[in-house]
Amino acid sequence: MAARPLFCLGGPSLQGAGGKGSPSSRNWENKGALKLRSGVGAAQRPGACAGFLKDHVYCCDPNWKTRGVTSALLLKPFFLHFSLKTGLLKWKPDYDSAATEYGKAAVAFKNAKQFDQAREACLREAEAHENNKALFHAAKAYEQAGMMLKEMQRLPEAVQLIEKASMMYLENGTPDTAAIALERAGKLIENVSPEKAVQLYQQAASVFENEERLRQALEMLGKASRLLVRGRRLDEAALSLQKEKSIYKEIENYPTCYKKTIAQVLVHLHRNDYVAAERCVRESYSIPGFNGSEDCAALEQLLEGYDQQDQDQVSEVCNLPLFKYMDNDYAKLGLTLVVPGGGIKKKSPNAAQDKARGPAAVGSHAEEEEDEYSGGLC
């Protein structure tokens, strides 16, 4: 008698094509329940029960091939009932078989675009795997449940499940998979909550760094740094860039160190911290090849213009290809950099001399320019 409620595991989606409670739906369900009560008692093994149900329950529904949900979902609830049931000769539930059936049900629900039921099936699969001490497979199921939530646009909940999956990957001893899961969660939430995405990328970078996969760690740190700059969290961005630069120096990727130095200087100047920017350049002299490079010369010219409050010089340096073709977030820092006090404009040498001579000199200079071209260009 306990099999009747299990028949409705999938909810209204498993009912007849005529809708919930339609006569055709009630008719074949009642027939299926009667045959189930009369026949399951004779079947002693789950496999025999499955065969009985396949031969009898499906036959009670003349339209099962045309239903939105795969017909296998009608069988799985009964099979799960016998997989998890204990008795006199069966002391331990068969969690492995239950997890397999829940996984198949989740795939069927997903193919039918019924993501909420697919999520529920994935969570039950994960629970069965946990009870079976299979942490890796449980984590995979939690991750799949998170993907179902993503399809439902419930991104914060999806990220929570994927974070839980990453922790289980770590417990299982597969940190690389944990870091990849964290990166995937960061991509999901990046446009909705950049702060959370930064946290996830930094966690992934830490896992990769612990596993000495420094290039993958740098990729995660780079994403975090750009998001911090985009969100104007410049103090944290400066620290993140310093960590990136240290790792690039450790793996002897010196040209990228130069680029990170430029990004650091731009961040410090936007923080109005000229001393930190100057110290950053001074410390970079220890990087092989930096002193005398194009990057070093440009940064020295930029700091000079900023110190003298010369907006023209600063703008000229920031419009160099060296700055313009950086990552967009850093290029924008260069294009929007303004010296303190609004800056001063460079004046031409002729203007400075005219100011010293007075108004008469200005008039005579204008007449000389006019006379110079009075006879035409030839």
Secondary structure, DSSP 8 states (H G I E B T S, - for coil): -THHHHTTTTGGGGS-TT-TT-HHHHHHHHHHHHHHHHHGGG--SHHHHHHHHHHHTGGG-TTGGGSSS-THHHHHHHHHHHHH---SS--S--HHHHHHHHHHHHHHHHHTT-HHHHHHHHHHHHHHHHHTT-HHHHHHHHHHHHHHHHHTT-HHHHHHHHHHHHHHHHHHT-HHHHHHHHHHHHHHHTTT-HHHHHHHHHHHHHHHHHTT-HHHHHHHHHHHHHHHHHTT-HHHHHHHHHHHHHHHHHTT-HHHHHHHHHHHHHHHHHTT-HHHHHHHHHHHTTSTTTTTSHHHHHHHHHHHHHHTTBHHHHHHHHTSHHHHTS-HHHHHHHHT---GGG-B----HHHHHHHHH-HHHHHHHHHHHHHHTTT---
